[in-house]
């Protein structure tokens, strides 16, 4: 598991943005660091929502 894929999802469950992090370079991430990876003033293109959650998964 070398990479962490973070997908930001709006409150209406639309995938908005995906970020991939190389864990061999970055190491562990805190929740605060994950939220800082999201684009500033990001809004959902489908519904206009600005409230998000995120999902994580690991890739080799």
C-alpha positions as CSV (number, residue, x, y, z in Angstrom):
1,X,0.0,0.0,0.0
2,X,2.0,2.8,-1.3
3,X,-0.6,5.4,-2.2
4,X,-3.6,6.8,-0.4
5,X,-6.5,8.0,-2.6
6,X,-8.8,10.5,-1.0
7,X,-12.2,11.3,-2.7
8,X,-14.1,14.3,-1.5
9,X,-17.9,13.7,-1.7
10,X,-20.6,16.4,-1.3
11,X,-23.5,16.0,1.1
12,X,-25.6,14.7,-1.8
13,X,-23.1,11.9,-2.6
14,X,-21.6,13.4,-5.7
15,X,-17.9,12.7,-6.2
16,X,-16.3,16.1,-6.4
17,X,-12.5,15.8,-6.2
18,X,-9.9,13.0,-5.9
19,X,-6.4,13.4,-4.5
20,X,-3.7,10.8,-4.6
21,X,-0.9,10.9,-2.0
22,X,2.4,8.9,-2.1
23,X,2.7,7.5,1.4
24,X,6.4,6.6,1.0
25,X,7.1,10.3,0.7
26,X,4.5,11.8,2.9
27,X,4.0,9.3,5.7
28,X,0.9,9.3,7.8
29,X,-1.7,12.0,7.4
30,X,-3.9,13.6,10.1
31,X,-7.5,14.5,9.4
32,X,-6.5,18.2,9.3
33,X,-3.9,17.6,6.6
34,X,-6.5,15.6,4.5
35,X,-8.9,18.6,4.7
36,X,-6.1,20.9,3.6
37,X,-5.7,18.9,0.3
38,X,-9.2,19.9,-0.9
39,X,-9.3,22.9,-3.2
40,X,-10.2,26.2,-1.6
41,X,-13.7,27.4,-2.2
42,X,-14.6,24.0,-3.7
43,X,-18.3,23.5,-4.6
44,X,-20.1,20.6,-6.1
45,X,-20.7,21.2,-9.9
46,X,-23.9,19.2,-9.9
47,X,-25.8,20.6,-6.9
48,X,-23.7,23.6,-5.7
49,X,-23.2,22.2,-2.2
50,X,-20.1,23.3,-0.1
51,X,-20.5,20.6,2.6
52,X,-18.2,17.6,2.1
53,X,-17.1,14.3,3.6
54,X,-14.2,12.2,2.3
55,X,-13.5,8.6,1.6
56,X,-10.1,7.0,1.6
57,X,-8.7,3.9,0.0
58,X,-5.2,2.5,-0.5
59,X,-3.6,1.5,-3.8
60,X,-0.4,-0.4,-4.6
